[in-house]
């Protein structure tokens, strides 16, 4: 079990920095703001809301993915695996997910994590 965890951690540690736009200082700043005194947030509520939303969204997305794939076999993981090009931005990802959901209403009963994974797999299949 520890070896599997180590392999998963190492994979994330090696892959995430190459794709993620946020570095350690940025995510630390954003997440500190999410747990800080409300008076700091009141200084610039619009930017604070963006930063807090990014922190929570980033954490939730990675947490959902990690939890959702924890007990999957390699075959199952390959069914949802996608290979996103490096220069894809968040707006393009949102367009891809929206288009997928609009085109596939019969999938709407599935969990969010699965829906996003399927949309990204369709848009960015691994060769």
Phi, psi and omega in degrees: 000316179298322180296317178298318178298316180298317179296316179297315180298314180298319178299312179296316182298326181276326185272320185301315181300330182286336182254329187286140177275338183270131174263179185301317182295322181292312181292326176297314179298315183294318182283330173299318179298324181295336182245017186267180177296132180303335179298324176295322180294322181295340179296324178207078189296329181291309179294323178298317179298321178295312181297316180295318178298320178296314180302306183296318181295317180296312180297316182294319180297313179291322178295315179298317180297313181299316180292317183293331182257358186303322185249014178279147173284166178299323179298317179294319178298321179294336179292336180244004183291136176230159181234081183292132174297155187297326188264020178279127181262173184297326180295319177295319177300317179298318178299319180297315181293316179300313180300316180299314182293321178293324181279344186229062181297338180289348178266357188297348177280348181283162179290155181305315181302315180294317181299314179296316179300318179294320178297316181290324177296318179295319182284324186228065180293149177276138181267000000 
